[in-house]
Structure formats: structure tokens, C-alpha cells
């Protein structure tokens, strides 16, 4: 059964797919640590979390790390076309994403 586009949009933009506590831990963790935290989730929940994070610019790298633990089928089932695109991005690797990994970014200080 395919999800309607509005259901997918709502799921990726509005509904937090895990508990607030787990999500807070994931947000504070480095991307690979976030992936490890998500590994305890069932496959459908992990796919929903990957899509949820990937839909937010500040969590995109985390979403891709988590998506790397998901099958193509689970990402497509949970996210439709967005799941397929995410799977293809993860399969292509970070060097194709156009954004440097978070650990390579320089911190900027506004202190004078």
C-alpha cells in the first residue's frame, strides 16, 4: 500500500518518530553516535527517523548516517520518493553531497 503524498509530507515535517528523550540525545550526538543510538530501533522507526532528520538542514548528516542502516525497501515504504532519493544519496556517499562533513567545518566566534 502506497502512502499519500500528504501523509509522507506530514510524516517528514511534523511527526517526531521517536521519544523526545531519544531525539534529544540524537540531536546532541555526533552523526555516527546518532546512528549508533538509532540502531536499537525497529527498521520502520529507523527509516522514519532518517527521513525526519534528513528533512531538516541542521540534521541532514545525522539523517543520512541513520539512513545508511536502513534498507531501500524500508526507506521507500516509509518515505516514498523521498525515501528512494535518500537511499540513493547514502549509496553515492558523502563526497557527492556537496556539503563538507560537520567535523571539517570551522567554528566562527563573534567575540570581539
C-alpha positions in Angstrom: 0.0 0.0 0.0 1.4 3.4 -1.0 1.2 6.4 1.3 -0.4 9.5 0.0 1.9 12.5 -0.6 0.3 14.5 2.1 0.9 11.6 4.6 4.6 11.5 3.6 4.9 15.3 3.8 3.3 15.3 7.2 5.5 12.5 8.5 8.7 14.0 7.3 7.9 17.5 8.5 5.7 17.3 11.6 5.7 14.0 13.4 8.6 13.1 15.7 9.1 9.4 15.1 10.9 8.7 18.4 10.6 9.8 22.1 11.6 13.3 23.0 14.4 11.9 25.2 15.9 9.8 22.4 15.6 12.6 19.9 17.4 15.0 22.3 20.2 12.5 22.7 20.4 12.1 18.9 20.5 15.9 18.4 23.4 16.3 20.8 25.4 13.4 19.4 27.8 13.3 16.5 26.4 11.8 13.4 28.0 8.4 13.9 27.0 8.3 17.5 23.4 9.2 16.5 23.5 6.3 14.1 24.5 4.0 16.9 21.7 5.3 19.1 19.2 4.7 16.4 20.4 1.1 15.8 18.2 -0.1 18.8 15.0 1.0 16.9 13.0 -1.3 14.7 13.6 -0.9 11.0 10.4 1.1 10.2 11.1 3.6 13.1 14.8 4.0 12.0 13.6 4.8 8.4 11.1 7.3 9.7 13.8 8.9 11.9 16.2 9.1 9.0 13.6 10.8 6.8 12.6 13.1 9.6 16.2 14.2 10.3 17.1 14.5 6.6 14.2 16.9 6.1 15.9 19.4 8.4 19.1 21.1 7.2 20.8 21.0 10.6 20.2 17.2 11.0 20.7 16.2 7.4 24.1 14.5 8.1 22.5 12.6 11.0 19.6 11.6 8.8 22.0 10.2 6.2 24.0 8.3 8.8 20.8 6.7 10.1 19.6 6.0 6.6 22.8 4.1 6.0 21.5 1.5 8.4 18.1 1.1 6.5 17.2 -1.0 3.6 16.0 0.6 0.4 12.6 -1.1 0.9 12.1 0.4 4.4 13.1 3.9 3.3 10.7 3.7 0.2 7.9 2.2 2.3 8.2 5.0 4.9 9.0 7.9 2.6 8.0 7.1 -0.9 10.1 9.0 -3.5 11.9 10.9 -0.7 13.0 7.6 0.8 14.4 6.5 -2.6 16.3 9.7 -3.1 17.7 9.4 0.4 18.8 5.9 -0.2 20.5 6.9 -3.5 22.3 9.8 -1.7 23.6 7.5 1.0 24.7 4.9 -1.5 26.6 7.6 -3.5 28.5 8.6 -0.4 29.2 11.8 1.4 31.7 13.1 -1.2 28.7 13.6 -3.6 26.5 15.5 -1.1 28.0 18.9 -1.9 28.4 19.9 1.8 31.6 19.2 3.8 31.1 16.8 6.8 30.4 18.6 10.0 33.7 17.6 11.6 35.5 19.6 8.9 33.7 22.9 9.4 35.4 25.7 11.2 33.8 27.3 14.2 33.3 31.1 14.0 33.5 33.3 17.0 31.6 36.5 17.1 33.5 37.7 20.2 35.5 40.9 19.5 
